[in-house]
């Protein structure tokens, strides 16, 4: 996507944040950190009189965006202690609304499951990509995402399924099961020992060589998306 010349913002909205590592970006501060700082400042009366804490939050969020030559990155993170992640997730809607005019594309890596739908965090998304492995649980969740989006009247312009870490010997059976979800299969990414090695060594996946089977598969998926 960075080769399209578009301004791109990637948002890691998964509490178990790992997008920065995959992209090879170091992150010192998350939106969760900012929220905790603002809570403490408010409790200690450090918010200047006449200043709106939401304006302060917006400013600090802008400061925490990491800029790279190819894309910008914002990590939502998790609040400290036992605080519910809902608060940070609710802030995500405001952040997307405030930043949407600054970027051509906003790509959000959400937590796995259905909560981002039930909270309507992704209600204004144009393209929803549901990624599943070959597990029965993953297929069931993919099916439920399609059903729940309909129940909540969330109108994605496009809703696709991507099969990930697929072993060639079970691909045919897996495709049949995937078709039962009712979602159109956009692409298939096969199990890749090279990706496993990168993960074990903590190497960014963006450093995979161009001739990597995984890179070729993802490029094929992106080509389909960009043509649509």
Secondary structure, DSSP 8 states (H G I E B T S, - for coil): -GGGT--EEEEEE-SS--HHHHHT------HHHHHHHHHHHHHTT-S-TT--HHHHHHHHHHHH-EE-SS-EEEE----STT--THHHHHHHHHHHHHHGGG-SEEEEEE-SSSHHHHTTTTTT-SEEEEEE-SSHHHHHHHHHHHHHHHHTT---SEEEEEEEEE-GGGHHHHHHHHHTTT-EEEEEEE--HHHHHHHHHT--GGGS-TT-HHHHHHHHHHHHHHH-
